[in-house]
Amino acid sequence: MVLLALACDLEERYGLKGRVFGRVLPALDAYLRRPRSPKPDERIVLSVETWQVEDILPSSPLVAGFIIDVAKARERIGLFLGVVPIQRELALGPGRARYLPS
């Protein structure tokens, strides 16, 4: 499902069509099958020179390509399936607690 959501996103955002998907989808599928821990802000880059998919890291060299937001695609699937979005933990600062006897 993630592969389909990413393909829809590439078509909507960048206008990719037909033959290009023949090169793009196998690279995206190989990336999605790699074992890794999910990140809340997972973004990848699809190189237009090699049609390979790589993680975006601060140390990555600059390449011409399309930036793909995988986390947004996963969120899109969740909304489609009717799954409630994951709640994020709030950072609580120092404070005083009051005890109210019943």
N, CA, C and O of each residue as an XYZ file, in Angstrom:
408
protein
N       0.816     -1.194      0.000
C       0.000      0.000      0.000
C       0.860      1.258      0.000
O       0.509      2.264     -0.616
N       1.996      1.187      0.703
C       2.879      2.355      0.745
C       3.415      2.644     -0.653
O       3.522      3.803     -1.053
N       3.750      1.600     -1.388
C       4.254      1.779     -2.752
C       3.219      2.476     -3.629
O       3.561      3.372     -4.401
N       1.974      2.076     -3.516
C       0.902      2.701     -4.288
C       0.708      4.162     -3.873
O       0.512      5.029     -4.725
N       0.761      4.433     -2.574
C       0.615      5.814     -2.090
C       1.768      6.684     -2.585
O       1.558      7.842     -2.946
N       2.984      6.133     -2.604
C       4.132      6.897     -3.104
C       4.009      7.147     -4.605
O       4.352      8.228     -5.083
N       3.523      6.157     -5.346
C       3.326      6.335     -6.789
C       2.291      7.425     -7.063
O       2.479      8.252     -7.956
N       1.208      7.427     -6.304
C       0.182      8.478     -6.455
C       0.761      9.845     -6.143
O       0.472     10.821     -6.835
N       1.582      9.918     -5.094
C       2.199     11.186     -4.704
C       3.137     11.691     -5.802
O       3.137     12.881     -6.117
N       3.932     10.797     -6.381
C       4.838     11.198     -7.464
C       4.066     11.684     -8.686
O       4.479     12.634     -9.351
N       2.964     11.039     -8.973
C       2.152     11.455    -10.119
C       1.503     12.809     -9.863
O       1.482     13.664    -10.748
N       0.972     13.010     -8.654
C       0.292     14.268     -8.331
C       1.262     15.436     -8.201
O       1.002     16.518     -8.725
N       2.378     15.225     -7.507
C       3.296     16.332     -7.226
C       4.220     16.664     -8.386
O       4.470     17.834     -8.675
N       4.733     15.619     -9.059
C       5.761     15.836    -10.071
C       5.306     15.501    -11.489
O       6.056     15.727    -12.438
N       4.104     14.972    -11.652
C       3.583     14.672    -12.975
C       4.237     13.482    -13.663
O       4.218     13.396    -14.891
N       4.812     12.567    -12.900
C       5.432     11.386    -13.502
C       4.360     10.496    -14.111
O       3.275     10.341    -13.552
N       4.672      9.922    -15.249
C       3.705      9.083    -15.964
C       4.400      7.875    -16.583
O       5.628      7.812    -16.635
N       3.614      6.936    -17.044
C       3.982      5.802    -17.880
C       5.326      5.138    -17.683
O       5.564      4.485    -16.667
N       6.213      5.307    -18.664
C       7.484      4.588    -18.706
C       8.381      4.883    -17.513
O       9.144      4.021    -17.076
N       8.292      6.076    -16.996
C       9.139      6.448    -15.860
C       8.841      5.550    -14.667
O       9.750      5.182    -13.922
N       7.577      5.198    -14.484
C       7.214      4.330    -13.361
C       7.843      2.946    -13.495
O       8.056      2.269    -12.490
N       8.140      2.520    -14.709
C       8.820      1.245    -14.909
C      10.193      1.213    -14.272
O      10.674      0.149    -13.880
N      10.833      2.378    -14.163
C      12.142      2.481    -13.514
C      12.016      2.839    -12.043
O      12.806      2.391    -11.212
N      11.021      3.648    -11.733
C      10.877      4.179    -10.376
C      10.321      3.145     -9.399
O      10.846      2.998     -8.295
N       9.280      2.437     -9.784
C       8.613      1.521     -8.853
C       9.510      0.392     -8.346
O       9.444      0.078     -7.158
N      10.350     -0.240     -9.182
C      11.248     -1.260     -8.623
C      12.227     -0.684     -7.595
O      12.539     -1.341     -6.602
N      12.712      0.537     -7.828
C      13.633      1.166     -6.875
C      12.917      1.486     -5.564
O      13.470      1.269     -4.486
N      11.692      2.000     -5.651
C      10.914      2.283     -4.438
C      10.575      0.999     -3.691
O      10.636      0.958     -2.462
N      10.219     -0.043     -4.424
C       9.892     -1.326     -3.800
C      11.104     -1.893     -3.064
O      10.971     -2.388     -1.945
N      12.279     -1.825     -3.681
C      13.504     -2.310     -3.033
C      13.796     -1.509     -1.769
O      14.213     -2.074     -0.758
N      13.580     -0.196     -1.822
C      13.803      0.636     -0.631
C      12.838      0.248      0.488
O      13.255      0.101      1.637
N      11.575      0.083      0.173
C      10.569     -0.228      1.193
C      10.775     -1.609      1.805
O      10.376     -1.840      2.947
N      11.383     -2.518      1.074
C      11.618     -3.871      1.590
C      12.855     -3.955      2.483
O      13.037     -4.942      3.196
N      13.709     -2.924      2.451
C      14.910     -2.939      3.297
C      14.519     -2.880      4.762
O      13.616     -2.128      5.130
N      15.189     -3.667      5.608
C      14.887     -3.572      7.042
C      15.417     -2.262      7.616
O      16.573     -1.901      7.395
N      14.574     -1.562      8.344
C      14.961     -0.304      8.985
C      13.902      0.038     10.013
O      12.787     -0.481      9.970
N      14.255      0.901     10.920
C      13.268      1.335     11.911
C      12.527      2.549     11.355
O      13.147      3.437     10.769
N      11.214      2.594     11.533
C      10.441      3.722     10.996
C      10.780      5.028     11.707
O      11.002      5.055     12.918
N      10.816      6.100     10.938
C      11.088      7.432     11.485
C       9.847      8.298     11.291
O       9.148      8.157     10.288
N       9.567      9.187     12.234
C       8.362     10.013     12.101
C       8.428     11.011     10.946
O       7.388     11.450     10.453
N       9.624     11.373     10.513
C       9.757     12.343      9.418
C      10.626     11.756      8.301
O      11.583     12.387      7.851
N      10.285     10.553      7.864
C      11.081      9.836      6.871
C      10.931     10.476      5.494
O       9.835     10.557      4.939
N      12.063     10.926      4.963
C      12.097     11.489      3.612
C      13.207     10.799      2.835
O      14.262     10.474      3.381
N      12.952     10.585      1.562
C      13.938      9.943      0.699
C      14.099     10.773     -0.566
O      13.277     11.638     -0.868
N      15.165     10.496     -1.294
C      15.390     11.185     -2.564
C      15.476     10.127     -3.666
O      16.130      9.096     -3.512
N      14.809     10.405     -4.762
C      14.838      9.550     -5.947
C      15.700     10.260     -6.982
O      15.298     11.282     -7.538
N      16.881      9.716     -7.238
C      17.819     10.327     -8.173
C      17.294     10.198     -9.601
O      16.878      9.115    -10.014
N      17.312     11.295    -10.353
C      16.855     11.243    -11.749
C      17.958     10.743    -12.679
O      17.694     10.424    -13.838
N      19.184     10.673    -12.181
C      20.285     10.168    -13.001
C      20.351      8.644    -12.971
O      20.525      8.008    -14.010
N      20.210      8.056    -11.775
C      20.351      6.602    -11.630
C      19.035      5.907    -11.316
O      18.968      4.678    -11.354
N      17.992      6.661    -11.008
C      16.690      6.143    -10.598
C      16.811      5.239     -9.370
O      16.089      4.251     -9.239
N      17.730      5.590     -8.478
C      17.897      4.873     -7.215
C      17.314      5.716     -6.093
O      17.256      6.942     -6.186
N      16.884      5.046     -5.037
C      16.274      5.711     -3.889
C      17.239      5.642     -2.715
O      17.802      4.586     -2.427
N      17.428      6.773     -2.036
C      18.325      6.828     -0.886
C      17.696      7.669      0.211
O      16.863      8.537     -0.046
N      18.118      7.389      1.449
C      17.697      8.215      2.579
C      18.330      9.590      2.453
O      19.429      9.732      1.917
N      17.638     10.590      2.945
C      18.212     11.928      2.989
C      18.914     12.072      4.329
O      18.276     12.051      5.382
N      20.212     12.214      4.282
C      21.022     12.386      5.482
C      21.782     13.700      5.380
O      22.043     14.175      4.275
N      22.146     14.302      6.527
C      22.915     15.551      6.468
C      24.239     15.395      5.724
O      24.726     16.351      5.122
N      24.821     14.200      5.759
C      26.108     13.981      5.102
C      25.971     13.527      3.651
O      26.979     13.291      2.984
N      24.744     13.402      3.152
C      24.530     12.931      1.778
C      24.994     13.977      0.771
O      24.800     15.175      0.981
N      25.613     13.523     -0.335
C      25.971     14.480     -1.385
C      24.712     14.968     -2.094
O      23.680     14.296     -2.092
N      24.813     16.133     -2.692
C      23.673     16.681     -3.422
C      23.482     15.918     -4.728
O      24.434     15.683     -5.473
N      22.238     15.537     -4.990
C      21.906     14.852     -6.241
C      20.646     15.487     -6.813
O      19.800     16.001     -6.080
N      20.539     15.441     -8.132
C      19.320     15.922     -8.775
C      18.269     14.833     -8.654
O      18.498     13.691     -9.053
N      17.126     15.185     -8.106
C      16.095     14.173     -7.949
C      14.834     14.714     -7.313
O      14.668     15.919     -7.123
N      13.956     13.789     -6.990
C      12.677     14.114     -6.374
C      12.727     13.761     -4.895
O      13.172     12.675     -4.524
N      12.274     14.672     -4.059
C      12.191     14.405     -2.627
C      10.812     13.826     -2.346
O       9.791     14.390     -2.738
N      10.804     12.688     -1.659
C       9.561     11.971     -1.383
C       9.382     11.866      0.123
O      10.288     11.429      0.832
N       8.232     12.262      0.604
C       7.907     12.201      2.032
C       7.175     10.888      2.312
O       5.972     10.777      2.076
N       7.907      9.901      2.815
C       7.329      8.578      3.074
C       6.353      8.643      4.245
O       5.325      7.966      4.234
N       6.670      9.450      5.249
C       5.786      9.569      6.413
C       4.411     10.095      5.997
O       3.388      9.662      6.529
N       4.394     11.024      5.052
C       3.121     11.565      4.577
C       2.317     10.493      3.838
O       1.091     10.450      3.941
N       3.008      9.635      3.099
C       2.322      8.539      2.399
C       1.723      7.562      3.405
O       0.604      7.084      3.216
N       2.462      7.262      4.474
C       1.941      6.364      5.510
C       0.725      6.992      6.198
O      -0.236      6.295      6.524
N       0.771      8.295      6.415
C      -0.359      9.004      7.025
C      -1.573      8.957      6.091
O      -2.707      8.785      6.538
N      -1.321      9.111      4.807
C      -2.395      9.054      3.804
C      -3.088      7.690      3.828
O      -4.310      7.611      3.707
N      -2.312      6.626      3.982
C      -2.873      5.274      4.070
C      -3.710      5.140      5.331
O      -4.799      4.565      5.300
N      -3.205      5.669      6.437
C      -3.949      5.612      7.691
C      -5.289      6.312      7.589
O      -6.295      5.808      8.089
N      -5.312      7.465      6.948
C      -6.571      8.188      6.771
C      -7.523      7.411      5.868
O      -8.730      7.376      6.108
N      -6.972      6.789      4.827
C      -7.794      5.995      3.918
C      -8.426      4.806      4.640
O      -9.585      4.468      4.401
N      -7.652      4.175      5.524
C      -8.149      3.013      6.256
C      -8.994      3.390      7.469
O      -9.610      2.527      8.095
N      -9.021      4.678      7.798
C      -9.805      5.124      8.940
C      -9.103      4.944     10.269
O      -9.748      4.911     11.317
N      -7.788      4.827     10.233
C      -7.010      4.666     11.457
C      -6.784      6.039     12.074
O      -6.469      7.002     11.375
N      -6.946      6.120     13.376
C      -6.731      7.378     14.089
C      -5.241      7.702     14.045
O      -4.417      6.823     14.296
N      -4.879      8.948     13.729
C      -3.462      9.313     13.702
C      -2.797      9.060     15.055
O      -3.429      9.166     16.106
N      -1.526      8.727     15.004
C      -0.765      8.457     16.223
C      -0.663      9.734     17.042
O      -0.349     10.802     16.517
N      -0.934      9.607     18.337
C      -0.800     10.757     19.217
C       0.663     10.927     19.575
O       1.373      9.948     19.806
N       1.099     12.135     19.618
C       2.488     12.413     19.984
C       2.546     12.748     21.468
O       1.611     13.314     22.033
N       3.656     12.388     22.078
C       3.825     12.683     23.494
C       4.150     14.160     23.662
O       4.914     14.734     22.888
N       3.563     14.757     24.673
C       3.850     16.146     24.982
C       4.972     16.207     26.004
O       4.971     15.467     26.987
N       5.914     17.081     25.767
C       6.997     17.256     26.732
C       6.473     18.105     27.882
O       6.043     19.241     27.681
N       6.512     17.559     29.064
C       6.046     18.285     30.237
C       7.234     18.921     30.933
O       8.234     18.260     31.214
N       7.114     20.193     31.205
C       8.185     20.901     31.889
C       8.066     20.760     33.393
O       7.123     20.146     33.894
N       9.020     21.328     34.111
C       8.947     21.253     35.572
C       7.749     22.054     36.074
O       7.399     23.093     35.514
N       7.155     21.571     37.094
C       5.989     22.256     37.642
C       5.630     21.673     38.989
O       6.289     20.756     39.480
N       4.604     22.200     39.566
C       4.170     21.723     40.874
C       2.908     20.908     40.706
O       2.009     21.268     39.946
N       2.857     19.828     41.412
C       1.662     18.987     41.396
C       0.891     19.220     42.680
O       1.481     19.430     43.740
N      -0.409     19.184     42.585
C      -1.258     19.341     43.772
C      -2.007     18.058     44.017
O      -2.512     17.421     43.092
N      -2.069     17.698     45.254
C      -2.827     16.520     45.642
C      -4.157     16.995     46.176
O      -4.207     17.806     47.100
N      -5.224     16.501     45.606
C      -6.559     16.862     46.068
C      -7.177     15.642     46.736
O      -7.532     14.678     46.058
N      -7.309     15.673     48.059
C      -7.912     14.524     48.733
C      -9.383     14.401     48.357
O     -10.066     15.402     48.138
N      -9.852     13.181     48.287
C     -11.252     12.976     47.918
C     -12.149     12.839     49.110
O     -13.357     12.661     48.956
